[in-house]
Amino acid sequence: MQLSFRGRQLIPRSRWRRAALAFATAAFFTFIVNLSFIIWATVQKSEVIEKNIDTSIGTIIEGGRSYIKAWNTGLHVVINIISTILLAGSNYCMQCLVAPTRAEINNAHQRKKWLDIGIPSVRNILSITWKKKLLWLLLSLSSLPLHLLFNSMIFASISTNLYTVCIVDTQFLEAEDVNSMSLPNIERQKSFQNFHEAFKNKMLQHRNLVECLGDYGTTFQALRGDLLLVVSNKTILTNNTYSQRIFTGGAVNRSIDWMCERNDYYQRSYIPCDEMISDIKNQPGSPWKPFGFTIQDCYSQETREHSKLLFSSTIGWIVTILNLLKAVLMLFVAYGGSGRPILTVGDALASFLQEPEEYTKDMCLNSKKDFSKNTWNETPRQFDPTSRRKFTAGSLGRWAAFVVLCSAAAHANKANRGSI
């Protein structure tokens, strides 16, 4: 005894129905994966960021930047595999819905209309039943938000440090108390005092110039914090210059430009700061002069990376619901409807050879142009041996659109290269 679904076999005989059922099964599997993940992530989330603003964002894992990036990349590969399966299944079912049956083709030909075969046609929608139209519309509308939101469900939060840089001389390092140095600015004096205490308590690591340039010559600073720069003995720092030689680095905008400020080579050229720093690192002995001061030593604060892999439960539930909707719609395609759709040109040839049609009889030499007219010439057409170029297969409008799009893409690519 064969199992049935509303009068149909559980495993359809038609290949196209079996294919639709396979995609529906895959969609249900991805739904279970999405549902399991969103339930696990919601239960296991250990932290909610910005509780007063959005409680739907939670933390999946925490760790170093490279570790989080690896997890983020891996999960997005899985997400794109799942979304590709859903998109392929959705497109296949949409094409099955708009593929005309033989009865629909006969009806269209009787009304002097023609239909597309073998392509995902929007034109055919007017000739299919309202149930097919509804299924096609729901599959179409669920695709865009699903694929726009799926990749946004999981995202990484990469930590960066905002650090303070202080330029001093050896007198500052040897002083017992910063207050004895008569620094004029009280607010600045606190910062100098904090640096002095950190140095005395050995909370700052000594780094040579190459290491220092490597540590801080990066756009996103995650491993290092406050920096103490010691000028060479030939550089003279007065009390007034002390109050001016403390500043903030690590901001997203111009995060490392302070390393090149007032450098003659940097000011005279258009070379980016990161390239200039690379040149200094590759040439041992080259002076490093931020703000005009020749640097002799660096003392840096080591920090821990603290990045997170986050997820949005709101987006996750939307994706899961859309996933379930697609699976159900694919089941309707697999088991619903009557009549065999003509999906390929081969199907059409087999159908018309088996059962010729009176409305297009003796019209085998007619072209698309002949059928695009409101009145069809039903008399046999005389064979024309004139050879035609391949480009005539496409209409003038399509060729114009092709040229415009290619030209725009080439122009955009050229402009993008020029801005790098």
One Martini backbone bead per residue (centre of mass of N, CA, C, O) as a GRO file, in nm:
protein
  420
    1MET     BB    1   0.095   0.037   0.024
    2GLN     BB    2   0.054   0.371  -0.052
    3LEU     BB    3   0.133   0.667   0.033
    4SER     BB    4  -0.062   0.969   0.092
    5PHE     BB    5  -0.146   1.319  -0.033
    6ARG     BB    6  -0.438   1.397  -0.108
    7GLY     BB    7  -0.428   1.154  -0.338
    8ARG     BB    8  -0.120   1.143  -0.325
    9GLN     BB    9   0.181   1.053  -0.344
   10LEU     BB   10   0.444   1.088  -0.142
   11ILE     BB   11   0.607   0.998  -0.402
   12PRO     BB   12   0.636   1.131  -0.680
   13ARG     BB   13   0.665   1.064  -1.024
   14SER     BB   14   0.741   1.327  -1.098
   15ARG     BB   15   1.028   1.498  -1.135
   16TRP     BB   16   0.941   1.787  -1.059
   17ARG     BB   17   0.811   1.703  -0.790
   18ARG     BB   18   1.059   1.573  -0.661
   19ALA     BB   19   1.230   1.828  -0.668
   20ALA     BB   20   1.040   2.001  -0.493
   21LEU     BB   21   1.051   1.806  -0.249
   22ALA     BB   22   1.355   1.828  -0.201
   23PHE     BB   23   1.352   2.133  -0.141
   24ALA     BB   24   1.150   2.117   0.093
   25THR     BB   25   1.325   1.937   0.273
   26ALA     BB   26   1.565   2.133   0.287
   27ALA     BB   27   1.399   2.365   0.412
   28PHE     BB   28   1.322   2.211   0.672
   29PHE     BB   29   1.611   2.164   0.767
   30THR     BB   30   1.692   2.466   0.785
   31PHE     BB   31   1.472   2.533   0.988
   32ILE     BB   32   1.580   2.354   1.217
   33VAL     BB   33   1.853   2.491   1.236
   34ASN     BB   34   1.751   2.779   1.294
   35LEU     BB   35   1.575   2.711   1.541
   36SER     BB   36   1.798   2.585   1.716
   37PHE     BB   37   1.984   2.830   1.723
   38ILE     BB   38   1.790   3.051   1.835
   39ILE     BB   39   1.729   2.901   2.097
   40TRP     BB   40   2.016   2.865   2.200
   41ALA     BB   41   2.106   3.166   2.185
   42THR     BB   42   1.884   3.277   2.374
   43VAL     BB   43   1.959   3.099   2.624
   44GLN     BB   44   2.293   3.143   2.617
   45LYS     BB   45   2.305   3.429   2.647
   46SER     BB   46   2.525   3.635   2.852
   47GLU     BB   47   2.471   3.908   2.684
   48VAL     BB   48   2.349   4.250   2.675
   49ILE     BB   49   2.353   4.513   2.469
   50GLU     BB   50   2.210   4.784   2.536
   51LYS     BB   51   1.949   4.738   2.726
   52ASN     BB   52   1.792   5.021   2.678
   53ILE     BB   53   1.765   4.959   2.356
   54ASP     BB   54   1.863   4.637   2.290
   55THR     BB   55   1.753   4.297   2.373
   56SER     BB   56   1.823   4.119   2.092
   57ILE     BB   57   2.127   4.130   2.162
   58GLY     BB   58   2.379   3.878   2.161
   59THR     BB   59   2.619   3.647   2.287
   60ILE     BB   60   2.810   3.380   2.180
   61ILE     BB   61   3.120   3.477   2.168
   62GLU     BB   62   3.457   3.512   2.300
   63GLY     BB   63   3.766   3.693   2.198
   64GLY     BB   64   3.977   3.716   1.971
   65ARG     BB   65   3.995   3.847   1.665
   66SER     BB   66   4.077   3.591   1.499
   67TYR     BB   67   3.870   3.402   1.629
   68ILE     BB   68   3.615   3.563   1.550
   69LYS     BB   69   3.667   3.575   1.244
   70ALA     BB   70   3.659   3.271   1.196
   71TRP     BB   71   3.370   3.227   1.296
   72ASN     BB   72   3.232   3.432   1.111
   73THR     BB   73   3.315   3.301   0.845
   74GLY     BB   74   3.201   3.016   0.892
   75LEU     BB   75   2.900   3.097   0.941
   76HIS     BB   76   2.867   3.248   0.663
   77VAL     BB   77   2.907   3.002   0.491
   78VAL     BB   78   2.663   2.848   0.596
   79ILE     BB   79   2.453   3.066   0.532
   80ASN     BB   80   2.508   3.067   0.219
   81ILE     BB   81   2.434   2.775   0.171
   82ILE     BB   82   2.144   2.790   0.271
   83SER     BB   83   2.052   3.030   0.088
   84THR     BB   84   2.110   2.882  -0.179
   85ILE     BB   85   1.908   2.655  -0.143
   86LEU     BB   86   1.658   2.836  -0.114
   87LEU     BB   87   1.690   2.988  -0.384
   88ALA     BB   88   1.687   2.746  -0.573
   89GLY     BB   89   1.411   2.633  -0.485
   90SER     BB   90   1.247   2.889  -0.540
   91ASN     BB   91   1.314   2.918  -0.844
   92TYR     BB   92   1.209   2.646  -0.933
   93CYS     BB   93   0.914   2.679  -0.836
   94MET     BB   94   0.858   2.937  -1.000
   95GLN     BB   95   0.902   2.801  -1.276
   96CYS     BB   96   0.680   2.586  -1.243
   97LEU     BB   97   0.443   2.793  -1.218
   98VAL     BB   98   0.505   2.949  -1.510
   99ALA     BB   99   0.479   2.695  -1.650
  100PRO     BB  100   0.308   2.579  -1.903
  101THR     BB  101   0.056   2.413  -2.012
  102ARG     BB  102  -0.099   2.282  -2.274
  103ALA     BB  103  -0.369   2.424  -2.223
  104GLU     BB  104  -0.248   2.714  -2.197
  105ILE     BB  105  -0.128   2.723  -2.479
  106ASN     BB  106  -0.385   2.680  -2.641
  107ASN     BB  107  -0.533   2.926  -2.527
  108ALA     BB  108  -0.329   3.139  -2.624
  109HIS     BB  109  -0.336   3.068  -2.930
  110GLN     BB  110  -0.639   3.129  -2.965
  111ARG     BB  111  -0.565   3.445  -2.870
  112LYS     BB  112  -0.292   3.528  -3.003
  113LYS     BB  113  -0.076   3.408  -2.799
  114TRP     BB  114   0.237   3.397  -2.618
  115LEU     BB  115   0.483   3.181  -2.457
  116ASP     BB  116   0.713   3.089  -2.230
  117ILE     BB  117   0.999   2.855  -2.250
  118GLY     BB  118   1.259   2.775  -2.013
  119ILE     BB  119   1.186   3.034  -1.835
  120PRO     BB  120   1.162   3.291  -1.595
  121SER     BB  121   0.850   3.415  -1.644
  122VAL     BB  122   0.643   3.703  -1.625
  123ARG     BB  123   0.444   3.684  -1.863
  124ASN     BB  124   0.291   3.411  -1.768
  125ILE     BB  125   0.119   3.509  -1.522
  126LEU     BB  126  -0.145   3.589  -1.687
  127SER     BB  127  -0.196   3.257  -1.766
  128ILE     BB  128  -0.239   3.172  -1.479
  129THR     BB  129  -0.349   3.082  -1.198
  130TRP     BB  130  -0.422   3.221  -0.891
  131LYS     BB  131  -0.267   3.015  -0.720
  132LYS     BB  132   0.003   3.045  -0.867
  133LYS     BB  133   0.031   3.345  -0.824
  134LEU     BB  134   0.044   3.336  -0.515
  135LEU     BB  135   0.289   3.151  -0.486
  136TRP     BB  136   0.484   3.324  -0.652
  137LEU     BB  137   0.462   3.583  -0.481
  138LEU     BB  138   0.556   3.460  -0.207
  139LEU     BB  139   0.831   3.359  -0.304
  140SER     BB  140   0.934   3.634  -0.397
  141LEU     BB  141   0.891   3.809  -0.130
  142SER     BB  142   1.071   3.608   0.059
  143SER     BB  143   1.360   3.644  -0.065
  144LEU     BB  144   1.469   3.927  -0.006
  145PRO     BB  145   1.460   3.941   0.311
  146LEU     BB  146   1.612   3.679   0.363
  147HIS     BB  147   1.891   3.767   0.216
  148LEU     BB  148   1.931   4.035   0.370
  149LEU     BB  149   1.915   3.911   0.677
  150PHE     BB  150   2.088   3.657   0.715
  151ASN     BB  151   2.380   3.805   0.725
  152SER     BB  152   2.271   3.988   0.986
  153MET     BB  153   2.239   3.790   1.229
  154ILE     BB  154   2.555   3.769   1.218
  155PHE     BB  155   2.816   3.943   1.411
  156ALA     BB  156   3.099   4.142   1.461
  157SER     BB  157   3.293   4.266   1.752
  158ILE     BB  158   3.562   4.478   1.724
  159SER     BB  159   3.812   4.572   1.919
  160THR     BB  160   3.922   4.904   2.024
  161ASN     BB  161   4.167   5.142   2.111
  162LEU     BB  162   4.185   5.426   2.323
  163TYR     BB  163   4.475   5.625   2.337
  164THR     BB  164   4.757   5.757   2.510
  165VAL     BB  165   5.005   6.006   2.429
  166CYS     BB  166   5.347   6.054   2.555
  167ILE     BB  167   5.602   6.309   2.561
  168VAL     BB  168   5.935   6.256   2.679
  169ASP     BB  169   6.207   6.250   2.896
  170THR     BB  170   6.446   6.137   3.114
  171GLN     BB  171   6.361   6.325   3.346
  172PHE     BB  172   6.081   6.198   3.385
  173LEU     BB  173   6.185   5.909   3.462
  174GLU     BB  174   6.378   6.015   3.711
  175ALA     BB  175   6.161   6.128   3.861
  176GLU     BB  176   5.988   6.115   4.166
  177ASP     BB  177   5.803   6.375   4.090
  178VAL     BB  178   5.592   6.556   3.892
  179ASN     BB  179   5.548   6.816   4.069
  180SER     BB  180   5.858   6.910   4.042
  181MET     BB  181   5.812   7.016   3.724
  182SER     BB  182   5.601   7.242   3.675
  183LEU     BB  183   5.326   7.197   3.546
  184PRO     BB  184   5.078   7.409   3.415
  185ASN     BB  185   4.863   7.184   3.359
  186ILE     BB  186   4.641   7.015   3.547
  187GLU     BB  187   4.518   6.806   3.356
  188ARG     BB  188   4.790   6.716   3.241
  189GLN     BB  189   4.923   6.638   3.509
  190LYS     BB  190   4.754   6.384   3.557
  191SER     BB  191   4.854   6.227   3.313
  192PHE     BB  192   5.153   6.232   3.388
  193GLN     BB  193   5.117   6.092   3.659
  194ASN     BB  194   5.006   5.826   3.548
  195PHE     BB  195   5.253   5.758   3.378
  196HIS     BB  196   5.462   5.763   3.607
  197GLU     BB  197   5.335   5.537   3.777
  198ALA     BB  198   5.340   5.318   3.558
  199PHE     BB  199   5.648   5.319   3.525
  200LYS     BB  200   5.731   5.264   3.824
  201ASN     BB  201   5.530   4.993   3.830
  202LYS     BB  202   5.575   4.830   3.561
  203MET     BB  203   5.317   4.869   3.337
  204LEU     BB  204   5.536   4.915   3.117
  205GLN     BB  205   5.664   4.827   2.811
  206HIS     BB  206   5.946   4.773   2.644
  207ARG     BB  207   6.012   4.926   2.317
  208ASN     BB  208   6.123   4.936   2.026
  209LEU     BB  209   6.083   5.105   1.739
  210VAL     BB  210   5.988   4.873   1.560
  211GLU     BB  211   5.776   4.764   1.759
  212CYS     BB  212   5.618   5.029   1.791
  213LEU     BB  213   5.539   5.062   1.494
  214GLY     BB  214   5.394   4.787   1.477
  215ASP     BB  215   5.184   4.828   1.708
  216TYR     BB  216   5.069   5.137   1.598
  217GLY     BB  217   5.062   5.075   1.269
  218THR     BB  218   4.733   5.050   1.306
  219THR     BB  219   4.403   5.099   1.264
  220PHE     BB  220   4.338   4.853   1.468
  221GLN     BB  221   4.356   4.869   1.816
  222ALA     BB  222   4.391   4.572   2.050
  223LEU     BB  223   4.689   4.528   2.217
  224ARG     BB  224   4.717   4.839   2.284
  225GLY     BB  225   4.777   5.128   2.471
  226ASP     BB  226   4.936   5.329   2.630
  227LEU     BB  227   5.196   5.581   2.541
  228LEU     BB  228   5.556   5.617   2.590
  229LEU     BB  229   5.769   5.876   2.476
  230VAL     BB  230   6.123   5.900   2.420
  231VAL     BB  231   6.350   6.125   2.383
  232SER     BB  232   6.628   6.241   2.291
  233ASN     BB  233   6.901   6.414   2.417
  234LYS     BB  234   6.882   6.644   2.184
  235THR     BB  235   6.610   6.702   2.301
  236ILE     BB  236   6.408   6.981   2.398
  237LEU     BB  237   6.207   7.017   2.696
  238THR     BB  238   5.971   7.212   2.811
  239ASN     BB  239   5.714   7.293   3.008
  240ASN     BB  240   5.528   7.378   2.772
  241THR     BB  241   5.568   7.121   2.592
  242TYR     BB  242   5.448   6.923   2.786
  243SER     BB  243   5.146   7.033   2.766
  244GLN     BB  244   5.147   6.946   2.436
  245ARG     BB  245   5.251   6.616   2.464
  246ILE     BB  246   4.936   6.522   2.474
  247PHE     BB  247   4.740   6.256   2.325
  248THR     BB  248   4.513   6.101   2.097
  249GLY     BB  249   4.461   5.764   1.991
  250GLY     BB  250   4.269   5.530   1.776
  251ALA     BB  251   4.087   5.653   1.599
  252VAL     BB  252   3.915   5.591   1.321
  253ASN     BB  253   3.994   5.873   1.243
  254ARG     BB  254   4.307   5.900   1.204
  255SER     BB  255   4.464   5.675   1.389
  256ILE     BB  256   4.794   5.722   1.273
  257ASP     BB  257   4.876   6.026   1.201
  258TRP     BB  258   5.047   6.107   1.456
  259MET     BB  259   5.314   5.953   1.351
  260CYS     BB  260   5.347   6.197   1.107
  261GLU     BB  261   5.357   6.456   1.239
  262ARG     BB  262   5.577   6.692   1.126
  263ASN     BB  263   5.688   6.543   0.882
  264ASP     BB  264   5.857   6.630   0.613
  265TYR     BB  265   5.798   6.387   0.426
  266TYR     BB  266   5.488   6.388   0.475
  267GLN     BB  267   5.427   6.691   0.393
  268ARG     BB  268   5.557   6.669   0.087
  269SER     BB  269   5.361   6.428   0.052
  270TYR     BB  270   5.110   6.167  -0.055
  271ILE     BB  271   5.187   5.963   0.145
  272PRO     BB  272   5.084   5.750   0.347
  273CYS     BB  273   5.145   5.680   0.671
  274ASP     BB  274   5.174   5.367   0.653
  275GLU     BB  275   5.403   5.378   0.436
  276MET     BB  276   5.607   5.543   0.598
  277ILE     BB  277   5.635   5.342   0.832
  278SER     BB  278   5.738   5.109   0.657
  279ASP     BB  279   5.999   5.253   0.569
  280ILE     BB  280   6.120   5.282   0.854
  281LYS     BB  281   6.126   4.976   0.925
  282ASN     BB  282   6.310   4.902   0.659
  283GLN     BB  283   6.510   5.140   0.794
  284PRO     BB  284   6.747   5.122   0.991
  285GLY     BB  285   6.793   5.438   1.165
  286SER     BB  286   6.552   5.586   1.111
  287PRO     BB  287   6.389   5.859   1.191
  288TRP     BB  288   6.142   5.934   1.442
  289LYS     BB  289   5.912   6.237   1.406
  290PRO     BB  290   5.684   6.317   1.603
  291PHE     BB  291   5.631   6.649   1.611
  292GLY     BB  292   5.965   6.675   1.574
  293PHE     BB  293   6.049   6.425   1.752
  294THR     BB  294   6.306   6.227   1.855
  295ILE     BB  295   6.289   5.888   1.904
  296GLN     BB  296   6.413   5.637   2.140
  297ASP     BB  297   6.163   5.534   2.322
  298CYS     BB  298   5.930   5.275   2.445
  299TYR     BB  299   5.616   5.266   2.641
  300SER     BB  300   5.379   5.001   2.687
  301GLN     BB  301   5.044   4.895   2.699
  302GLU     BB  302   4.899   4.596   2.771
  303THR     BB  303   4.628   4.425   2.609
  304ARG     BB  304   4.320   4.275   2.568
  305GLU     BB  305   4.134   4.102   2.374
  306HIS     BB  306   3.768   4.199   2.302
  307SER     BB  307   3.572   4.006   2.125
  308LYS     BB  308   3.258   3.951   1.935
  309LEU     BB  309   2.979   3.731   1.880
  310LEU     BB  310   2.680   3.826   1.734
  311PHE     BB  311   2.314   3.847   1.772
  312SER     BB  312   1.981   3.859   1.626
  313SER     BB  313   1.672   3.757   1.726
  314THR     BB  314   1.485   3.911   1.538
  315ILE     BB  315   1.613   3.823   1.271
  316GLY     BB  316   1.604   3.519   1.330
  317TRP     BB  317   1.290   3.492   1.336
  318ILE     BB  318   1.237   3.599   1.053
  319VAL     BB  319   1.404   3.387   0.901
  320THR     BB  320   1.255   3.136   1.012
  321ILE     BB  321   0.972   3.207   0.903
  322LEU     BB  322   1.054   3.229   0.603
  323ASN     BB  323   1.159   2.942   0.583
  324LEU     BB  324   0.888   2.802   0.644
  325LEU     BB  325   0.729   2.929   0.415
  326LYS     BB  326   0.894   2.805   0.184
  327ALA     BB  327   0.846   2.508   0.255
  328VAL     BB  328   0.536   2.513   0.223
  329LEU     BB  329   0.526   2.618  -0.071
  330MET     BB  330   0.684   2.376  -0.191
  331LEU     BB  331   0.470   2.165  -0.117
  332PHE     BB  332   0.246   2.281  -0.295
  333VAL     BB  333   0.402   2.236  -0.558
  334ALA     BB  334   0.445   1.922  -0.530
  335TYR     BB  335   0.110   1.856  -0.467
  336GLY     BB  336  -0.013   2.063  -0.641
  337GLY     BB  337  -0.211   2.067  -0.882
  338SER     BB  338  -0.257   2.041  -1.241
  339GLY     BB  339  -0.074   1.927  -1.462
  340ARG     BB  340   0.188   1.951  -1.701
  341PRO     BB  341   0.464   2.120  -1.718
  342ILE     BB  342   0.651   2.312  -1.953
  343LEU     BB  343   0.995   2.352  -1.898
  344THR     BB  344   1.100   2.274  -2.188
  345VAL     BB  345   1.165   2.245  -2.518
  346GLY     BB  346   1.150   1.936  -2.518
  347ASP     BB  347   0.865   1.918  -2.403
  348ALA     BB  348   0.730   2.069  -2.638
  349LEU     BB  349   0.809   1.879  -2.868
  350ALA     BB  350   0.677   1.624  -2.754
  351SER     BB  351   0.387   1.739  -2.739
  352PHE     BB  352   0.353   1.829  -3.047
  353LEU     BB  353   0.415   1.545  -3.168
  354GLN     BB  354   0.185   1.394  -3.017
  355GLU     BB  355  -0.001   1.684  -3.023
  356PRO     BB  356  -0.117   1.864  -3.240
  357GLU     BB  357  -0.183   2.204  -3.347
  358GLU     BB  358  -0.410   2.414  -3.514
  359TYR     BB  359  -0.304   2.719  -3.459
  360THR     BB  360   0.020   2.628  -3.562
  361LYS     BB  361  -0.008   2.516  -3.827
  362ASP     BB  362   0.249   2.556  -4.054
  363MET     BB  363   0.459   2.754  -3.845
  364CYS     BB  364   0.777   2.672  -3.828
  365LEU     BB  365   0.904   2.951  -3.979
  366ASN     BB  366   0.835   3.130  -3.766
  367SER     BB  367   0.881   3.411  -3.581
  368LYS     BB  368   0.857   3.625  -3.324
  369LYS     BB  369   0.754   3.860  -3.500
  370ASP     BB  370   0.499   3.714  -3.601
  371PHE     BB  371   0.375   3.668  -3.299
  372SER     BB  372   0.368   3.983  -3.209
  373LYS     BB  373   0.126   4.009  -3.356
  374ASN     BB  374  -0.217   4.033  -3.359
  375THR     BB  375  -0.184   3.891  -3.635
  376TRP     BB  376  -0.179   3.579  -3.785
  377ASN     BB  377  -0.004   3.390  -4.022
  378GLU     BB  378  -0.142   3.076  -4.127
  379THR     BB  379   0.034   3.052  -4.354
  380PRO     BB  380   0.277   2.930  -4.512
  381ARG     BB  381   0.619   2.985  -4.507
  382GLN     BB  382   0.874   3.093  -4.684
  383PHE     BB  383   1.185   3.015  -4.743
  384ASP     BB  384   1.482   3.188  -4.611
  385PRO     BB  385   1.833   3.184  -4.698
  386THR     BB  386   1.916   3.414  -4.534
  387SER     BB  387   2.171   3.520  -4.356
  388ARG     BB  388   2.238   3.567  -4.001
  389ARG     BB  389   2.329   3.724  -3.737
  390LYS     BB  390   2.358   3.669  -3.399
  391PHE     BB  391   2.267   3.958  -3.292
  392THR     BB  392   1.958   3.928  -3.395
  393ALA     BB  393   1.843   3.772  -3.141
  394GLY     BB  394   1.854   4.051  -3.026
  395SER     BB  395   1.733   4.328  -2.929
  396LEU     BB  396   1.786   4.659  -2.923
  397GLY     BB  397   1.720   4.705  -2.621
  398ARG     BB  398   1.912   4.485  -2.507
  399TRP     BB  399   2.175   4.594  -2.626
  400ALA     BB  400   2.159   4.870  -2.490
  401ALA     BB  401   2.158   4.765  -2.199
  402PHE     BB  402   2.428   4.617  -2.217
  403VAL     BB  403   2.610   4.861  -2.285
  404VAL     BB  404   2.537   5.039  -2.042
  405LEU     BB  405   2.619   4.840  -1.814
  406CYS     BB  406   2.914   4.794  -1.903
  407SER     BB  407   3.001   5.091  -1.897
  408ALA     BB  408   2.934   5.142  -1.599
  409ALA     BB  409   3.121   4.923  -1.482
  410ALA     BB  410   3.387   5.030  -1.605
  411HIS     BB  411   3.372   5.313  -1.478
  412ALA     BB  412   3.359   5.221  -1.180
  413ASN     BB  413   3.629   5.065  -1.184
  414LYS     BB  414   3.808   5.306  -1.262
  415ALA     BB  415   3.730   5.490  -1.021
  416ASN     BB  416   3.818   5.291  -0.798
  417ARG     BB  417   4.121   5.279  -0.879
  418GLY     BB  418   4.172   5.591  -0.853
  419SER     BB  419   4.103   5.594  -0.526
  420ILE     BB  420   4.347   5.399  -0.419
   0.00000   0.00000   0.00000
